[in-house]
Structures are given as structure tokens and as C-alpha cells.
């Protein structure tokens, strides 16, 4: 080993969790799962729509994403499982479902808005 080589940590996952996530209750695994879920353009668009429009019915999201019932489940499940959005009962019909963005989902969209457009959460 030369004097120019860095001394890397023996456990890089623990190192990243400690240095990036610090005292949060998050893990690197759940953090990267959210990033992966947002890596799909349709999923990202759904989270963005929920950030912009608030609570939306399943039928409206399916139409906007051009999904059938079968592939909508495939699209939406990673977003729910990673806590970017949540499914809630529709007030008028407990069998129907609405979706809304979570705090984590809102943070992801606001971070992107800031990074891409330089806007903050109070701006659209």
C-alpha cells in the first residue's frame, strides 16, 4: 500500500449509514429502495402528481399513468412499500382507494425541485 491510498472503512454500509443517515431512523437499504422506486418514470410521475395535487383516487392515478388494474398494482406497490405514498380508504366508499403522498415522498420531490429548479417547498 502506498502512502497515497485511502484507508477505507471495513464496513462501508455501516460507514454510509453513520455518515449519511446519522441519527435518522432510516437505513441505507430503505433509502436506496426509495431511490430505486423513484427510478421508474411512471412511479416518479405518480409521486410528483400527488405532491402537486394532494390526495387522488386510484382511478384518476390509473388514468393519468395509463395503467390497467393489473399493472397499476405493479407500479404502485414499490411506492407504498417504501413509504413514499400511502393508500387510504375513500371517505364515500370504503372499497375504493385514494392515495396521498407521505412526508418522505414530499421530501424527495422537494429535494428534486430544489436541485433541478432551485425552488423551495413554498414555491411551485
SEKE-467216 format. One record per residue: chain; residue number from 0; x, y, z of N, C-alpha, C in turn. Coordinates in steps of 0.2 Angstrom, whole numbers. Layout:
REM residues N
{cadena=A	num=NUM	nX=X	nY=Y	nZ=Z	caX=X	caY=Y	caZ=Z	cX=X	cY=Y	cZ=Z}
...
This chain:
REM residues 124
{cadena=A	num=0	nX=4	nY=-6	nZ=0	caX=0	caY=0	caZ=0	cX=4	cY=6	cZ=0}
{cadena=A	num=1	nX=3	nY=11	nZ=-4	caX=7	caY=17	caZ=-5	cX=4	cY=22	cZ=0}
{cadena=A	num=2	nX=7	nY=27	nZ=1	caX=5	caY=32	caZ=6	cX=-1	cY=36	cZ=3}
{cadena=A	num=3	nX=-2	nY=36	nZ=-3	caX=-7	caY=40	caZ=-6	cX=-14	cY=36	cZ=-6}
{cadena=A	num=4	nX=-14	nY=29	nZ=-4	caX=-20	caY=26	caZ=-4	cX=-24	cY=27	cZ=2}
{cadena=A	num=5	nX=-31	nY=28	nZ=1	caX=-35	caY=30	caZ=7	cX=-36	cY=24	cZ=11}
{cadena=A	num=6	nX=-37	nY=25	nZ=18	caX=-39	caY=19	caZ=22	cX=-47	cY=19	cZ=22}
{cadena=A	num=7	nX=-49	nY=14	nZ=18	caX=-57	caY=14	caZ=18	cX=-59	cY=10	cZ=24}
{cadena=A	num=8	nX=-66	nY=11	nZ=26	caX=-69	caY=8	caZ=31	cX=-69	cY=0	cZ=30}
{cadena=A	num=9	nX=-69	nY=-4	nZ=35	caX=-70	caY=-11	caZ=34	cX=-77	cY=-13	cZ=32}
{cadena=A	num=10	nX=-82	nY=-9	nZ=35	caX=-89	caY=-10	caZ=33	cX=-92	cY=-3	cZ=30}
{cadena=A	num=11	nX=-92	nY=-3	nZ=23	caX=-94	caY=3	caZ=20	cX=-101	cY=5	cZ=21}
{cadena=A	num=12	nX=-106	nY=-1	nZ=22	caX=-113	caY=1	caZ=23	cX=-114	cY=4	cZ=30}
{cadena=A	num=13	nX=-111	nY=2	nZ=35	caX=-111	caY=5	caZ=41	cX=-108	cY=12	cZ=41}
{cadena=A	num=14	nX=-103	nY=13	nZ=37	caX=-100	caY=19	caZ=37	cX=-105	cY=24	cZ=34}
{cadena=A	num=15	nX=-108	nY=22	nZ=28	caX=-113	caY=27	caZ=25	cX=-119	cY=28	cZ=29}
{cadena=A	num=16	nX=-121	nY=23	nZ=32	caX=-127	caY=24	caZ=37	cX=-125	cY=29	cZ=42}
{cadena=A	num=17	nX=-119	nY=28	nZ=45	caX=-117	caY=33	caZ=50	cX=-116	cY=40	cZ=48}
{cadena=A	num=18	nX=-113	nY=41	nZ=42	caX=-111	caY=47	caZ=40	cX=-116	cY=51	cZ=36}
{cadena=A	num=19	nX=-120	nY=47	nZ=32	caX=-126	caY=50	caZ=28	cX=-132	cY=50	cZ=32}
{cadena=A	num=20	nX=-134	nY=45	nZ=35	caX=-141	caY=45	caZ=38	cX=-140	cY=47	cZ=46}
{cadena=A	num=21	nX=-134	nY=47	nZ=49	caX=-133	caY=49	caZ=55	cX=-138	cY=46	cZ=60}
{cadena=A	num=22	nX=-142	nY=51	nZ=64	caX=-146	caY=49	caZ=69	cX=-154	cY=48	cZ=66}
{cadena=A	num=23	nX=-154	nY=48	nZ=60	caX=-161	caY=47	caZ=57	cX=-163	cY=39	cZ=59}
{cadena=A	num=24	nX=-169	nY=38	nZ=58	caX=-172	caY=31	caZ=59	cX=-171	cY=27	cZ=53}
{cadena=A	num=25	nX=-169	nY=30	nZ=48	caX=-168	caY=26	caZ=41	cX=-162	cY=22	cZ=41}
{cadena=A	num=26	nX=-163	nY=17	nZ=36	caX=-157	caY=13	caZ=35	cX=-155	cY=14	cZ=27}
{cadena=A	num=27	nX=-149	nY=12	nZ=26	caX=-146	caY=13	caZ=19	cX=-151	cY=9	cZ=14}
{cadena=A	num=28	nX=-153	nY=3	nZ=17	caX=-157	caY=-2	caZ=12	cX=-164	cY=2	cZ=11}
{cadena=A	num=29	nX=-167	nY=5	nZ=16	caX=-173	caY=8	caZ=14	cX=-172	cY=14	cZ=10}
{cadena=A	num=30	nX=-167	nY=18	nZ=11	caX=-166	caY=24	caZ=7	cX=-164	cY=22	cZ=0}
{cadena=A	num=31	nX=-160	nY=17	nZ=-1	caX=-159	caY=15	caZ=-8	cX=-165	cY=12	cZ=-11}
{cadena=A	num=32	nX=-170	nY=9	nZ=-8	caX=-176	caY=6	caZ=-10	cX=-180	cY=12	cZ=-13}
{cadena=A	num=33	nX=-181	nY=17	nZ=-9	caX=-185	caY=23	caZ=-11	cX=-182	cY=26	cZ=-17}
{cadena=A	num=34	nX=-175	nY=26	nZ=-18	caX=-172	caY=29	caZ=-24	cX=-173	cY=25	cZ=-30}
{cadena=A	num=35	nX=-173	nY=18	nZ=-29	caX=-175	caY=13	caZ=-34	cX=-182	cY=14	cZ=-36}
{cadena=A	num=36	nX=-187	nY=15	nZ=-32	caX=-194	caY=15	caZ=-33	cX=-195	cY=22	cZ=-37}
{cadena=A	num=37	nX=-191	nY=27	nZ=-36	caX=-192	caY=33	caZ=-40	cX=-188	cY=33	cZ=-46}
{cadena=A	num=38	nX=-184	nY=28	nZ=-48	caX=-180	caY=27	caZ=-54	cX=-185	cY=25	cZ=-60}
{cadena=A	num=39	nX=-191	nY=24	nZ=-59	caX=-196	caY=22	caZ=-64	cX=-200	cY=28	cZ=-66}
{cadena=A	num=40	nX=-200	nY=30	nZ=-72	caX=-203	caY=37	caZ=-74	cX=-211	cY=37	cZ=-72}
{cadena=A	num=41	nX=-214	nY=31	nZ=-73	caX=-221	caY=32	caZ=-71	cX=-222	cY=32	cZ=-63}
{cadena=A	num=42	nX=-218	nY=29	nZ=-60	caX=-219	caY=29	caZ=-52	cX=-217	cY=36	cZ=-50}
{cadena=A	num=43	nX=-211	nY=39	nZ=-53	caX=-210	caY=46	caZ=-51	cX=-215	cY=51	cZ=-53}
{cadena=A	num=44	nX=-218	nY=50	nZ=-59	caX=-224	caY=54	caZ=-60	cX=-230	cY=54	cZ=-56}
{cadena=A	num=45	nX=-231	nY=48	nZ=-53	caX=-237	caY=47	caZ=-48	cX=-235	cY=51	cZ=-42}
{cadena=A	num=46	nX=-229	nY=50	nZ=-39	caX=-227	caY=54	caZ=-33	cX=-227	cY=61	cZ=-34}
{cadena=A	num=47	nX=-225	nY=63	nZ=-40	caX=-225	caY=71	caZ=-42	cX=-232	cY=73	cZ=-42}
{cadena=A	num=48	nX=-237	nY=69	nZ=-45	caX=-244	caY=72	caZ=-46	cX=-247	cY=72	cZ=-39}
{cadena=A	num=49	nX=-245	nY=67	nZ=-34	caX=-248	caY=68	caZ=-28	cX=-245	cY=73	cZ=-24}
{cadena=A	num=50	nX=-239	nY=75	nZ=-25	caX=-236	caY=81	caZ=-22	cX=-239	cY=87	cZ=-24}
{cadena=A	num=51	nX=-241	nY=88	nZ=-30	caX=-244	caY=94	caZ=-33	cX=-251	cY=94	cZ=-32}
{cadena=A	num=52	nX=-255	nY=89	nZ=-32	caX=-262	caY=89	caZ=-32	cX=-265	cY=86	cZ=-25}
{cadena=A	num=53	nX=-261	nY=83	nZ=-21	caX=-263	caY=80	caZ=-15	cX=-266	cY=74	cZ=-15}
{cadena=A	num=54	nX=-271	nY=72	nZ=-12	caX=-275	caY=65	caZ=-12	cX=-278	cY=64	cZ=-18}
{cadena=A	num=55	nX=-277	nY=59	nZ=-21	caX=-280	caY=57	caZ=-28	cX=-283	cY=50	cZ=-28}
{cadena=A	num=56	nX=-289	nY=49	nZ=-31	caX=-292	caY=42	caZ=-31	cX=-288	cY=38	cZ=-36}
{cadena=A	num=57	nX=-288	nY=31	nZ=-34	caX=-284	caY=26	caZ=-38	cX=-286	cY=27	cZ=-46}
{cadena=A	num=58	nX=-293	nY=28	nZ=-47	caX=-295	caY=28	caZ=-54	cX=-292	cY=34	cZ=-58}
{cadena=A	num=59	nX=-291	nY=39	nZ=-55	caX=-288	caY=45	caZ=-58	cX=-280	cY=44	cZ=-59}
{cadena=A	num=60	nX=-277	nY=41	nZ=-54	caX=-270	caY=40	caZ=-55	cX=-269	cY=34	cZ=-60}
{cadena=A	num=61	nX=-273	nY=29	nZ=-61	caX=-273	caY=24	caZ=-66	cX=-273	cY=27	cZ=-73}
{cadena=A	num=62	nX=-278	nY=32	nZ=-74	caX=-279	caY=35	caZ=-80	cX=-273	cY=40	cZ=-82}
{cadena=A	num=63	nX=-271	nY=43	nZ=-77	caX=-265	caY=48	caZ=-78	cX=-259	cY=44	cZ=-80}
{cadena=A	num=64	nX=-258	nY=38	nZ=-77	caX=-252	caY=34	caZ=-78	cX=-253	cY=29	cZ=-84}
{cadena=A	num=65	nX=-259	nY=29	nZ=-87	caX=-261	caY=25	caZ=-92	cX=-260	cY=17	cZ=-91}
{cadena=A	num=66	nX=-263	nY=15	nZ=-85	caX=-262	caY=9	caZ=-82	cX=-268	cY=5	cZ=-82}
{cadena=A	num=67	nX=-268	nY=-2	nZ=-82	caX=-274	caY=-6	caZ=-81	cX=-273	cY=-8	cZ=-73}
{cadena=A	num=68	nX=-278	nY=-11	nZ=-71	caX=-278	caY=-13	caZ=-64	cX=-272	cY=-18	cZ=-62}
{cadena=A	num=69	nX=-271	nY=-22	nZ=-67	caX=-265	caY=-27	caZ=-65	cX=-259	cY=-23	cZ=-65}
{cadena=A	num=70	nX=-257	nY=-19	nZ=-70	caX=-250	caY=-16	caZ=-70	cX=-250	cY=-10	cZ=-65}
{cadena=A	num=71	nX=-256	nY=-7	nZ=-63	caX=-256	caY=-2	caZ=-58	cX=-253	cY=-5	cZ=-52}
{cadena=A	num=72	nX=-255	nY=-11	nZ=-50	caX=-253	caY=-14	caZ=-44	cX=-245	cY=-14	cZ=-44}
{cadena=A	num=73	nX=-242	nY=-17	nZ=-50	caX=-235	caY=-17	caZ=-50	cX=-232	cY=-10	cZ=-50}
{cadena=A	num=74	nX=-235	nY=-5	nZ=-52	caX=-232	caY=1	caZ=-52	cX=-232	cY=4	cZ=-45}
{cadena=A	num=75	nX=-238	nY=4	nZ=-42	caX=-239	caY=7	caZ=-36	cX=-236	cY=4	cZ=-29}
{cadena=A	num=76	nX=-236	nY=-3	nZ=-30	caX=-233	caY=-6	caZ=-24	cX=-226	cY=-4	cZ=-21}
{cadena=A	num=77	nX=-221	nY=-3	nZ=-25	caX=-215	caY=-1	caZ=-23	cX=-215	cY=6	cZ=-19}
{cadena=A	num=78	nX=-220	nY=10	nZ=-22	caX=-221	caY=17	caZ=-19	cX=-224	cY=16	cZ=-12}
{cadena=A	num=79	nX=-228	nY=12	nZ=-11	caX=-232	caY=11	caZ=-4	cX=-227	cY=7	cZ=0}
{cadena=A	num=80	nX=-223	nY=2	nZ=-2	caX=-219	caY=-2	caZ=2	cX=-213	cY=2	cZ=5}
{cadena=A	num=81	nX=-211	nY=7	nZ=1	caX=-205	caY=12	caZ=3	cX=-207	cY=18	cZ=6}
{cadena=A	num=82	nX=-214	nY=18	nZ=8	caX=-217	caY=24	caZ=12	cX=-216	cY=31	cZ=8}
{cadena=A	num=83	nX=-216	nY=31	nZ=1	caX=-216	caY=37	caZ=-2	cX=-224	cY=40	cZ=-3}
{cadena=A	num=84	nX=-228	nY=35	nZ=-3	caX=-235	caY=37	caZ=-4	cX=-239	cY=32	cZ=1}
{cadena=A	num=85	nX=-245	nY=33	nZ=2	caX=-249	caY=29	caZ=6	cX=-256	cY=28	cZ=3}
{cadena=A	num=86	nX=-259	nY=22	nZ=4	caX=-266	caY=21	caZ=2	cX=-271	cY=22	cZ=8}
{cadena=A	num=87	nX=-276	nY=25	nZ=6	caX=-281	caY=27	caZ=12	cX=-288	cY=25	cZ=9}
{cadena=A	num=88	nX=-293	nY=24	nZ=13	caX=-299	caY=22	caZ=11	cX=-303	cY=29	cZ=8}
{cadena=A	num=89	nX=-307	nY=28	nZ=3	caX=-310	caY=34	caZ=1	cX=-316	cY=35	cZ=6}
{cadena=A	num=90	nX=-317	nY=41	nZ=8	caX=-322	caY=43	caZ=13	cX=-329	cY=40	cZ=11}
{cadena=A	num=91	nX=-331	nY=41	nZ=5	caX=-338	caY=39	caZ=2	cX=-339	cY=32	cZ=1}
{cadena=A	num=92	nX=-333	nY=28	nZ=0	caX=-334	caY=21	caZ=-2	cX=-327	cY=18	cZ=1}
{cadena=A	num=93	nX=-328	nY=14	nZ=6	caX=-323	caY=10	caZ=9	cX=-319	cY=5	cZ=5}
{cadena=A	num=94	nX=-323	nY=3	nZ=-1	caX=-320	caY=-2	caZ=-5	cX=-315	cY=2	cZ=-10}
{cadena=A	num=95	nX=-316	nY=8	nZ=-12	caX=-312	caY=12	caZ=-16	cX=-306	cY=14	cZ=-12}
{cadena=A	num=96	nX=-301	nY=16	nZ=-16	caX=-295	caY=18	caZ=-13	cX=-292	cY=25	cZ=-15}
{cadena=A	num=97	nX=-290	nY=29	nZ=-11	caX=-286	caY=35	caZ=-13	cX=-279	cY=34	cZ=-11}
{cadena=A	num=98	nX=-275	nY=38	nZ=-14	caX=-268	caY=39	caZ=-12	cX=-266	cY=46	cZ=-10}
{cadena=A	num=99	nX=-261	nY=46	nZ=-6	caX=-258	caY=53	caZ=-4	cX=-251	cY=52	cZ=-3}
{cadena=A	num=100	nX=-247	nY=57	nZ=-4	caX=-240	caY=57	caZ=-3	cX=-238	cY=57	cZ=5}
{cadena=A	num=101	nX=-233	nY=54	nZ=6	caX=-231	caY=54	caZ=13	cX=-225	cY=60	cZ=14}
{cadena=A	num=102	nX=-223	nY=61	nZ=20	caX=-218	caY=66	caZ=22	cX=-212	cY=64	cZ=18}
{cadena=A	num=103	nX=-210	nY=58	nZ=18	caX=-204	caY=55	caZ=14	cX=-205	cY=57	cZ=6}
{cadena=A	num=104	nX=-210	nY=55	nZ=4	caX=-212	caY=57	caZ=-3	cX=-211	cY=64	cZ=-5}
{cadena=A	num=105	nX=-214	nY=68	nZ=-1	caX=-214	caY=76	caZ=-1	cX=-207	cY=78	cZ=-1}
{cadena=A	num=106	nX=-203	nY=75	nZ=4	caX=-196	caY=77	caZ=4	cX=-192	cY=76	cZ=-2}
{cadena=A	num=107	nX=-193	nY=70	nZ=-5	caX=-190	caY=68	caZ=-11	cX=-191	cY=72	cZ=-17}
{cadena=A	num=108	nX=-198	nY=74	nZ=-18	caX=-200	caY=79	caZ=-23	cX=-197	cY=86	cZ=-22}
{cadena=A	num=109	nX=-197	nY=88	nZ=-16	caX=-195	caY=95	caZ=-14	cX=-187	cY=95	cZ=-15}
{cadena=A	num=110	nX=-184	nY=90	nZ=-13	caX=-177	caY=90	caZ=-15	cX=-175	cY=90	cZ=-22}
{cadena=A	num=111	nX=-179	nY=87	nZ=-26	caX=-178	caY=87	caZ=-33	cX=-179	cY=94	cZ=-36}
{cadena=A	num=112	nX=-185	nY=97	nZ=-34	caX=-187	caY=103	caZ=-36	cX=-181	cY=108	cZ=-35}
{cadena=A	num=113	nX=-178	nY=108	nZ=-29	caX=-173	caY=112	caZ=-27	cX=-167	cY=111	cZ=-31}
{cadena=A	num=114	nX=-165	nY=105	nZ=-32	caX=-159	caY=103	caZ=-35	cX=-159	cY=105	cZ=-43}
{cadena=A	num=115	nX=-165	nY=104	nZ=-46	caX=-166	caY=105	caZ=-53	cX=-168	cY=112	cZ=-54}
{cadena=A	num=116	nX=-173	nY=115	nZ=-51	caX=-175	caY=121	caZ=-52	cX=-173	cY=127	cZ=-48}
{cadena=A	num=117	nX=-170	nY=125	nZ=-42	caX=-168	caY=130	caZ=-37	cX=-174	cY=133	cZ=-33}
{cadena=A	num=118	nX=-180	nY=129	nZ=-33	caX=-186	caY=131	caZ=-30	cX=-186	cY=128	cZ=-23}
{cadena=A	num=119	nX=-189	nY=131	nZ=-18	caX=-190	caY=128	caZ=-12	cX=-197	cY=126	cZ=-11}
{cadena=A	num=120	nX=-199	nY=123	nZ=-5	caX=-205	caY=120	caZ=-4	cX=-211	cY=125	cZ=-4}
{cadena=A	num=121	nX=-210	nY=131	nZ=-3	caX=-215	caY=136	caZ=-3	cX=-217	cY=138	cZ=-10}
{cadena=A	num=122	nX=-212	nY=136	nZ=-15	caX=-214	caY=138	caZ=-22	cX=-216	cY=132	cZ=-26}
{cadena=A	num=123	nX=-220	nY=134	nZ=-31	caX=-221	caY=129	caZ=-36	cX=-218	cY=130	cZ=-43}
